[in-house]
Amino acid sequence: MRPRAEDPGPGLRADRSREALGLLALEGAFLIERGLRAGLRLEALLCVPAREAWARGLGIPGLEPELLPEAELAAEAGYPFHRGALALARRPAERGAGELAAILAGPPEPGARASTILVLPELSDPANLGSAFRSAAALGCEALLLGPAGPDPLCRRALRASMGASLSLPWARLPGPEGLRPFSEAGYEAAACVLDPGAADLRSFRRPPRLALVLGNEAFGLSPPWRAACPLSLTLPMRGGADSLNLAAAAAVFLYALAAASP
């Protein structure tokens, strides 16, 4: 794949080269169209011949789609999964946590629904991250906050799992637990979502108007520093001998229940 500017290396497989050039990969017509709606600038567009009319119908000035047979497009993708189209796009500028907190800090409109943000500071799996983005967008979450490390919301796997939600839902990275402070000052009460019988039961929890749900790592849960930064704790009781839910599934349950309980 040859972008309009510098060549990032051998096709879409050159992940580090793409990131160094500030590019991201979009797989399939759906994600490409989502990227365009999110305001991304495409630098290269590949498709199979059967997708040519669709590609030209996008009407991107100065960008000629490159037609490739199925096998060659699979080679560019690095594996036989491309849904007939691939693109390179310019990565959007990342928003700082302070900037996002300032956006959310304004007074709510009269009659506005309750506001929830999802905080995943120690998540490690990009597919879980993408699924959490998809649920957060579908269930009315205002924003998603990440820790200083962890997967890139705009990596290929996260983008696929999110169905493009990580292109539209606002997100930012926190430097550590202290990064929650600006959101607390904006009125968000942080609730640690934990497996603890002493935590408030989700089924009877009376949510505050502004709530930050904080979920931990897939394997070890929420670490003590992050839990200490949360004045509230919340749990989802387990039945049937299960000891936990998948992190993305748990996030969806919490978000759905709390959206239904909005004051």
C-alpha positions in Angstrom: 0.0 0.0 0.0 1.5 3.3 -1.1 0.2 6.4 0.9 0.2 9.8 -0.6 3.2 10.9 1.5 6.0 8.7 2.8 5.9 4.9 2.2 5.4 3.2 5.6 6.9 -0.1 4.5 5.5 -3.4 3.2 1.8 -2.9 3.3 -0.5 -2.9 6.3 1.8 -5.4 8.2 4.3 -2.6 9.0 2.6 -1.6 12.2 5.5 0.2 13.8 6.3 2.1 10.5 2.7 3.2 10.3 2.6 4.5 13.8 5.9 6.4 13.3 4.3 8.1 10.4 1.1 8.9 12.3 -1.1 6.5 10.2 -3.7 3.9 11.2 -5.2 1.0 9.2 -8.9 0.7 8.4 -10.2 -2.8 7.3 -13.3 -3.1 5.3 -15.9 -0.7 3.8 -17.7 -0.2 7.1 -14.6 1.0 9.0 -13.5 3.1 6.1 -16.8 4.9 5.9 -16.8 5.3 9.7 -13.4 6.8 9.5 -14.5 9.3 6.8 -17.5 10.3 8.9 -15.2 10.9 11.8 -13.2 13.3 9.7 -10.1 11.1 9.0 -7.9 11.9 6.0 -7.3 8.8 3.9 -3.7 8.5 2.6 -4.2 5.2 0.6 -7.1 3.0 -0.5 -6.9 -0.6 -1.8 -9.8 -2.8 -2.8 -10.7 -5.8 -4.9 -12.1 -5.1 -8.4 -15.6 -5.8 -7.2 -15.4 -2.9 -4.8 -14.1 -0.3 -7.4 -17.5 1.4 -7.9 -17.9 1.8 -4.1 -14.3 3.1 -3.7 -14.8 5.7 -6.5 -18.2 6.6 -5.0 -16.4 7.8 -1.9 -15.3 10.8 -3.9 -12.0 11.5 -2.1 -10.2 14.3 -3.9 -6.6 13.4 -5.0 -6.9 9.7 -3.9 -7.0 7.1 -6.6 -8.1 3.6 -5.4 -5.6 0.8 -6.1 -7.3 -2.4 -7.4 -5.7 -5.7 -6.3 -6.8 -9.3 -6.7 -8.0 -11.0 -3.6 -4.7 -12.8 -2.8 -2.6 -9.7 -3.2 -5.0 -7.7 -0.9 -4.7 -10.5 1.7 -0.9 -10.3 1.4 -1.2 -6.5 2.1 -3.4 -7.2 5.1 -1.0 -9.8 6.4 -3.8 -12.4 6.7 -6.9 -13.4 4.6 -9.3 -11.0 6.4 -9.9 -7.6 4.7 -13.6 -7.6 3.6 -12.6 -6.4 0.2 -11.1 -3.0 1.1 -8.2 -1.6 3.1 -7.1 2.0 3.8 -4.5 4.0 5.5 -5.6 7.1 7.3 -4.0 9.9 9.2 -4.3 9.4 12.9 -6.3 12.1 14.7 -4.6 14.1 17.4 -5.0 12.6 20.9 -7.0 14.6 23.4 -5.5 15.2 26.7 -7.3 14.1 29.9 -7.4 17.7 31.2 -9.0 18.9 27.9 -11.6 16.2 28.1 -12.4 16.9 31.7 -12.9 20.6 30.9 -15.3 19.6 28.1 -17.3 17.5 30.5 -17.2 20.0 33.3 -19.9 22.3 32.0 -23.3 22.4 33.9 -25.8 19.9 32.6 -28.7 21.2 30.5 -32.1 21.3 32.2 -33.6 17.9 32.0 -30.4 16.3 30.8 -29.9 12.6 31.5 -27.3 11.4 34.0 -23.7 11.3 32.7 -21.4 8.3 32.8 -17.8 7.8 31.8 -16.0 4.5 31.6 -12.4 4.2 33.0 -10.3 1.2 32.1 -6.8 2.1 33.4 -5.3 -1.4 33.5 -7.0 -3.3 30.7 -4.5 -5.2 28.5 -6.4 -6.9 25.7 -7.2 -4.8 22.5 -10.3 -6.9 21.7 -11.7 -6.3 25.1 -10.9 -2.6 24.7 -12.7 -2.5 21.3 -15.7 -4.3 22.7 -15.9 -1.9 25.7 -15.8 1.0 23.3 -18.7 -0.5 21.3 -20.8 -1.0 24.4 -19.9 2.4 25.8 -21.0 4.1 22.6 -24.2 2.1 22.3 -25.2 2.6 26.0 -24.8 6.4 26.1 -21.4 6.7 27.8 -19.9 10.2 27.5 -16.2 9.2 27.2 -13.7 6.5 27.9 -10.5 6.9 29.9 -7.5 4.7 29.7 -4.3 4.3 31.8 -0.8 5.4 30.8 -0.1 2.0 29.1 -2.3 -0.6 27.5 -3.5 -1.2 24.0 -4.1 1.5 21.4 -7.8 2.2 20.8 -6.9 2.8 17.1 -5.0 -0.4 16.5 -6.4 -2.8 14.0 -7.8 -5.3 16.5 -9.4 -2.7 18.7 -11.0 -0.9 15.7 -12.5 -4.1 14.4 -13.9 -5.0 17.8 -15.3 -1.5 18.4 -16.9 -1.4 15.0 -15.3 2.1 14.7 -16.7 3.4 18.0 -13.1 4.3 19.1 -13.1 6.8 16.2 -16.2 8.6 17.5 -16.4 8.2 21.3 -14.1 10.7 23.1 -11.2 9.1 24.9 -8.0 10.1 26.7 -5.2 8.6 28.7 -4.7 9.2 32.4 -1.2 9.4 33.9 -2.2 7.4 37.0 -4.9 7.4 39.7 -4.3 11.1 40.3 -5.6 11.7 36.8 -9.1 11.2 38.1 -8.9 14.5 40.0 -10.0 16.8 37.2 -13.0 14.6 36.6 -13.9 14.6 40.3 -13.7 18.4 40.2 -16.1 18.3 37.2 -18.6 16.5 39.4 -17.9 12.8 38.5 -17.9 10.4 41.5 -15.6 7.4 40.8 -16.9 3.9 41.6 -14.5 1.0 41.7 -16.2 -2.0 40.0 -14.9 -4.9 42.1 -15.7 -8.5 43.3 -16.2 -7.6 46.9 -19.2 -8.5 49.1 -18.7 -5.3 51.0 -19.3 -3.2 47.8 -22.7 -1.7 46.9 -24.9 -4.2 44.9 -25.4 -2.9 41.4 -29.1 -4.0 41.6 -29.9 -1.5 44.4 -27.3 1.2 43.7 -28.6 4.8 43.6 -26.3 6.4 41.1 -25.1 10.0 41.3 -25.9 12.3 38.4 -22.3 12.1 37.2 -20.5 8.7 37.6 -17.1 7.4 36.5 -17.1 3.6 36.4 -13.6 2.2 37.0 -12.8 -1.4 36.0 -9.5 -3.1 36.4 -7.3 -5.7 34.6 -8.8 -8.8 33.0 -6.7 -11.1 35.3 -6.1 -9.4 38.6 -8.9 -6.8 38.8 -8.5 -3.3 40.0 -5.1 -2.6 41.7 -5.0 -1.0 45.2 -3.9 2.5 44.0 -6.8 2.8 41.5 -9.3 1.4 44.0 -8.1 3.9 46.7 -8.8 6.7 44.2 -12.5 5.7 44.0 -14.7 7.0 46.9 -17.4 4.4 45.9 -17.3 0.7 45.2 -19.8 -1.3 43.2 -20.2 -5.1 42.6 -22.1 -7.4 40.4 -23.1 -10.5 42.4 -22.0 -13.8 40.7 -24.2 -16.9 40.6 -23.8 -20.5 39.3 -20.3 -21.0 40.6 -18.8 -18.3 38.3 -16.2 -16.1 39.9 -16.2 -13.3 37.3 -17.3 -12.0 33.9 -15.2 -11.1 30.9 -14.1 -7.4 31.5 -15.9 -6.1 28.4 -19.1 -8.0 29.3 -19.0 -6.7 32.8 -18.6 -3.1 31.5 -21.6 -3.6 29.3 -23.8 -4.9 32.2 -22.8 -2.1 34.5 -23.4 0.5 31.8 -26.8 -0.9 30.8 -28.0 -1.2 34.4 -26.9 2.3 35.3 -28.4 3.8 32.2 -31.7 2.3 33.2 -31.3 3.6 36.7 -30.5 7.2 35.6 -32.3 9.8 37.7 
